[in-house]
Amino acid sequence: MASLAIPLARTEQPTARRIGQSDIDELRRRTARLRRLDNIMGGAETFPVYSAEVDFTQRLLRESSHAIDIGQQLRALLAEQQQQAGWAAFDHGQHALAQRLYSDSRKAAEEAGALDLAGNALAYAAYQQTTTAQSGTALATDSYEIAQPMATPKVSALLLERKAWAHATAREPQEADRALNLAREALEVRDDRPDPDWVFWVNEAEIDIMAGRCWTELRRPLRAVPVLERVLSGFDDTHARDKALYLTWLATSYLHAHEVEQAAATLTRAVDLAAGVSSVRPAARIESVARQLKRYGSTPAVGELLARLEV
């Protein structure tokens, strides 16, 4: 799979010419197409592609001539691309690089006056904090508040669900529940403004998955299991990284409910999906849940899985 990503990365250099709205529109279309690679590829494969896009747009800003409004749009596009590259770096386990890209993205977004993108940069940073034993609640709260003057309903829903996750990992159930409810309400708001492409994937199923993950973190299996079972039953296997990750939370909730064999079967399914995925995150989650299962090693399904994983 890695060989598929390399030809997608830019090899040409921008020419020193005047660029206009048609150029911006084409750059946006390309960014939208490349964004969807993240559905089926891991960060090790996508980072070279996204990083090349960042470099290309930075050179356009430096070397092309353009009107002021075109420059602002280029900076907003750069902020999007830096966020995508930061996410790919994070997915590949390169946390320091991801942090730098998120910071650069926020700066570019603020220079462009794109407060929604500035808020999203903070939301990415907050999410990263929750995976490194830090509380992301302050950044997640700031991300939502900063974005509000420009946020469409889907943008609000995205930032609210990430805020819910930060509260869940901080063991704050009431705050997590409140943010999840607000995210669902945001999706129901009618708004004539077009949503930015970077929230194309935000829908009710996404909020439900986040809810299931939050309730798993809060050790509420009676709330987590039904929603995760329902949503994952219709989740496309081609989105292997994400489905493998979500299955690890379902396995954890089964374990919280003392359904050991079901937990082992679900984690085995995650292992199957994660095979060959160029992301460090599924492997890390699988190992974490497998270690929790070790105490049940005498159960045949668990023993077989642990032997396969060599845990």
N, C-alpha and C positions, 0 to 999 in steps of 0.2 A: 504493500500500500504506500510506503514512503515514496516510492518512485513516481507515484501519481501526483504527488504534491509539487515536486520540484519544477516541472514545466509550467505550472501555473504562476510561479513567481515572476515578477517583472525582470526582464534583462535589459530592456531599452532604457535610455536616459531621457528625461524631459528636455525639450528644446527651448531655447531662450526666445520665446515668442509671446505675443499677446494672447491671452486666453479669455474666453467669454462664457456666457451662460450655457451654451451648448456643450462646452468642454466640462463644465461642472456637472451637468446632467449625466453625461457619459461616465464620469468618474463615480457618481453616485450609483448608477446602475451596476457598474463593475463591483463596487464595494458590497452592494446588496447580494450579488451573485456569489461572491467569495465568502460572505458571512455564512451562507448555508452549508459550506464545507464543514463547519463545526458540528452539524447534525450527525455526520457520518465518519468524521476523522478526529483523531486526538491531537493534542497540542504539539507533539513532536513533529507531526506532519504539516500542521497548518501554520506554525510560527514562522517558518521561512517565507511563506506566502504573504502573511499579514505584515511582517516586518519590512518586506520589500515595498509594499504599498505605502507604509509610513515614510520610508526613505524617499519614494517617488514624490509624494505630496509635499514633503519638506523642501525638496529641491524646486518644485514648482513655485512654492512660496518665495524662495530666495531668488530664483533666476528668471521667472516669467514676469511680464508686465500685465497688469490687470487693474480694473477699477476697484475702488474701495469695497463695494458690496461683494464683488467676486472674491476679494481677499478674505472677507469675513466668512463667506461660504466655504472657502478652502480650509480655513482654520477649524471650522466646525466639522468638516469632513475629516481632517487630520485627527481631531479629538475622537471621532468614531473609530478610526483605524487604529489609533493607539490603544483604545479600550479593547478592541478585538485582539490585537497583538499581546496586550497584557494578559488577557484571559487565556490565550494559548500558552504563554509562558507559565502562568499559574498552573494550567492543566498538565504541563510538562514538569512541574516541580521546581521551576525557577522563580522562587518567591521574590527575591531582591529585584530581579529584572521586571517582574510584573508590577511591583510596587512603584518602581521608577516610571514605568509607562503610564500607570494610573495617575501619578502626580503630573506628568507631562500633559496627559489628556485633560486634566482639570484646568491647567493653565491655558491650554489652547481653547478650550470651551469658554472659559471666562473672557478671553480676548475676543472671541467671536460673539459674545453676548448670548451664548447658548446655555442658559441656566439649567435646562433639562439634562443636557449632556454633562454639565459640571456636577450635577447631583448624581448622575449615574456613575461617574468616575469615583465619587465617594462611596457609593453603594458597592462597587467592585472591591474597593479597598477594605470596606467593612466586612464583606464576605470573606476575604482573605484572612482578616484578623481572627475570625471565628474558627478557622482551621489551624491556627497557630497558638491556641490556648490563650488568646486575648479576647477581651470583650469588644464586640463591634457595635454595641448599642449606640454609643455617642455618635460615631460616624454615620451609622444607618439613619439615625434621627436627623442629623444635619443634611444628609443626602435628600431626604424627602422634603424638608423645609426649603432648602435652596432651590429645588426644582419646581416648586409649586407655581410660581408666576407664569411658567411656560408649559407645565406638564399637561399632556393630554390624559384622558382617563386610563389608557393602557400604561402610560409611563408611571402614573400614580400607583396603579395596581402593582407594577413591577417593583417599585421602590418600597411599597408597603409590605409586600411578601418577603422581601429581603430584610426589612426591618423586623418582621415577625421571626425570621430565622435567627437574627442576632439575639432577640429576646429569649428565644427557646434555648439557644446554646448557653445563655446566661442564667438559665433556670428561672425565668420570669414568665410563668404561664398566663397570667392575666393580660400582660402587655402583648404577648405573642398572639393570644386569641383576639384581642382588640384589633391588632394590625391585620390579621387575616380577614376579619369581618369587614374592615375598611377596604381592603384590597378587593374583596368580592363586590362590595357596593360600588367601587370605582369602575369596575367593568360594566356595570349596568347604566352608567351615566351616558346620556346622549350628548354628542359633541360633533359639530360639523368640521372641526379641524382634522386634517389627515394625521394619522399616527406616524412617527418616524419608523423607518424600516427596522431599526435595532430593537423594536419590541414586537416584531412580526409574530413571534412564537408565544406571546402572552395570551392565555385564554383561561377558561374555567378549569380545564384539566391541569394546567400548570399550577394554578392556585391550590387545587386539591392535592397535587403531589407535594407541594411545599407544606401544606397542612399536615399531611401524613408524616413527613419528615420531622416537622416541629413536634408533633405529639409523640413520635418515637423518642426524640431527644428528651422529652419531658416524662418519659416512661409511662405513657398513657396508651397501652396497647388496644384497649377497647375502642378508642377513638382513632388510632392510627391504622390498625389492620384493615377495617372495612374500606376506608377510602383508598388505601394503597392497592388493595386487591382489585378493587373496581377499576381504577384508572390504569393500572399496569396490565390488566387483562386485554386492553385494547391498544397498548403501546407498541409501536412498530419495532421489531427486532433489529431493523437496519440502523436504528439509533442505539447501537450496542453499548457505547460508553455510558450514556445516561440511564438506559434501562438497567444495566448491571449495577450502577450506583444506587438507583432507587430500590432495586431488589435487596440490596444489603440493609437498607433501613427496614424493609418489610421483614427480613430475616431477624433483625434485631428485635422488632416488636413481637414476633412469634416467640422469641426467646424470653422476652419480658413476661409473656403470657404463659410460660412454661410449656410451650408447644415445641419441644426440642426437635422431633423428627421433621416437623414442617419447617422449622428454621434451617435445618441441614439441607433439606430438599431445595429450599428457596436460595440458599447461598450457593448450592451446586449449580443452579441455573445461572446465577450471576457469574460464577467462574467460567461457565461455558461461553457466555456472551462476551466476557472481558478478554477472552483469548485473542491475542494479536492486536488489541486496541492500544494505540500509541499514547496512552495517558497514564500517569502514575496514580491517579486518584482511585480508580476501581480496585487496583491491586492493594493499595493501602487500606481501603475500607474492608475488603475481603479478608485481609490478614487480621484486622482488628476484630471482626466478628468471629473469625475462626478461633482466635485465642479465647474468646468468651465461651466458645463451645467445647474447649478442651476438657472441662470438668465432666462433660458427658461423653467422653471418649469410648465408654463401654457400650454405648448405643450404636448398633451396626451402621446406620446411615451416617452418623457423626464420625465413627472410626474410618469409614471408607473415604470420607471427604478429607479428613485430616491427613490420611496417608497420601492422598493425591496431592495435597498442598504441601506436604512435608513440613507441617507446622509442629 
